[in-house]
Structure formats: C-alpha cells, structure tokens
Amino acid sequence: MSSAVCGTCPRHCRIAEGVFGFCRARKATDGRVVAANYGKITSLALDPIEKKPIAFFHSGENVLSVGSFGCNLRCPFCQNDSISQRGENGVSCQSATPVELADLALKVRRERGNLGLAYTYNEPLVGWEFVRDCAREVHTRGMFNVLVSNGCAEAAVVEELAPLIDAANIDLKGPSQEYYDWVGGDFAAVCRTIRMLHAAGCHVEVTTLVVPGRNDTESDIDAIAAFVASVSPEIPLHVTRFFPRFQMSNAQPTPVAVVRHLAEAAGKRLKRVLTGNI
C-alpha cells in the first residue's frame, strides 16, 4: 500500500493511502497529504479578543472565532477535547469556503463590530491551508487575522502564514522537551514559531497553563519567562490556572496563590504578565 509523509508538524507522520495521521485532520489522498478538515467548521462565535487570550491588540473589541477538528498534541488536560481530540466522524460540521467566512466576518463587522477572523478552538495549524486561504480573503476586506495555536508546526508552515497573521497567542505549555514528551509535542518547534511570528511583525502573546505537579515551580516559570524575554521582554505572558478536564477530570485545580506567585516570578523578566482563569 502506498503512503505519504506529512510535513505540517515535526511528527512527520507516514500515512497510508486513505488513512488519517495522528492529528485526525490530515489524510493521505492520491499519494499526498491533504487537510481533510478544510472548510469544515465545528465552532463559530463572536468573542471578545481578550478571551483568546490577547490583551494588548485592539482590546475591548470582538473577533469572529472559527474552529474545525483535530490536533497534533494529546494534552491530557485539553480544554476543547470534544473537537480537538476528534476526527471528522466524531463531530458535527458545517461547510464554508474562505470567501464565505470572510464575507461573514465583514457582515458581522458592519452589524455588531468585528476585527476579522480568529482561528482557534481546535489546533488551526493542522489545517493551515484553510487558515492561509481565509486569511488572504480577510486581508482583502481590510480586517485582521488572529491565530490561537499550540505552535507545534514546521518552519515552512509558519513562514507561509506569518505575513498573513496580525496577532497570535501561542501556548508555551512547559519549559522543556521533557514536558512536551508528556503532551506529545516538540518544544523547539514551538519556540521557533514564537520567534518567527515575532520577527515577521506579528503581535505575539504567550500562554502557559499551570498544571499542578507538572510545571508549577518557580524554576519552571522562570525558564519559560527567560525564553520569552530572549525573543522580547515586551511579549505578554498569560499565566493561567488549570481546571480539571478531559483525562485529568479528577485532578485538583491549580491553587490561586500558586498562579499569582508564578506570575510575580515571571514579572522579574517580562514587562507584561497576566493571570488567567482566576
């Protein structure tokens, strides 16, 4: 049986014809890997941009947020597992073209106020071609593109998208590859994505979810803050409280005092540190 290699993320899945890769969104078809979730929408909502969370880009305004299905990580604490950890047979989808979504974003802008499109909810980069095509249409209509991502993608993907993305929040989930082994990702790739987006002139913010017993020490947050500061001490860092979800539904929430202490520690290196989910 023939197979094809996916170049979207560092996993480089070798996928047999007609089969999905690890992310459940990319599929081998006619000897090449395509985004099977292209144009398949599971979630659509007008959200405050602070909900992304993005705190310092057009704050106080709304953005039309769109999601599909699939993710290339397996975080046991996933907050959106009902779509990100499912394939096309496990979710309800509606179809939309990039032109239709961009036109809808413009209509919402006129009627209710809207910055543009935010690619979020599941992992948008597993369907990066749809993000690219939508983003081009959004820019032609004079609106903004916002990316909310785990950042675990190959450089070629980020390079193609970077000129089209105006603001991004990238999850930097932990301070090392050891942490990323737990969630199934690539620490170096995420760091590279943050650097590339910032270098391209994108407004970048970073989020770290503090999971008890995993990344909740001062040395953990200091390593994360040190990396972010090496890109720019101006990048906002969101230090966010964990709540039980998905495979960690029996765990305890992060103590509020721990989140506040870690945010204070990160503030020794960064100029803008915020707490979330408190």
Beta strands, then each sheet from edge to edge (+ up, - down):
strand 1: 3-5
strand 2: 14-16
strand 3: 26-29
strand 4: 32-35
strand 5: 40-41
strand 6: 43-48
strand 7: 62-67
strand 8: 94-95
strand 9: 116-119
strand 10: 144-149
strand 11: 167-171
strand 12: 203-210
strand 13: 237-241
strand 14: 273-276
sheet 1: 1+ 2-
sheet 2: 3+ 4-
sheet 3: 5+ 8-
sheet 4: 6+ 7- 9- 10- 11- 12- 13- 14-
end
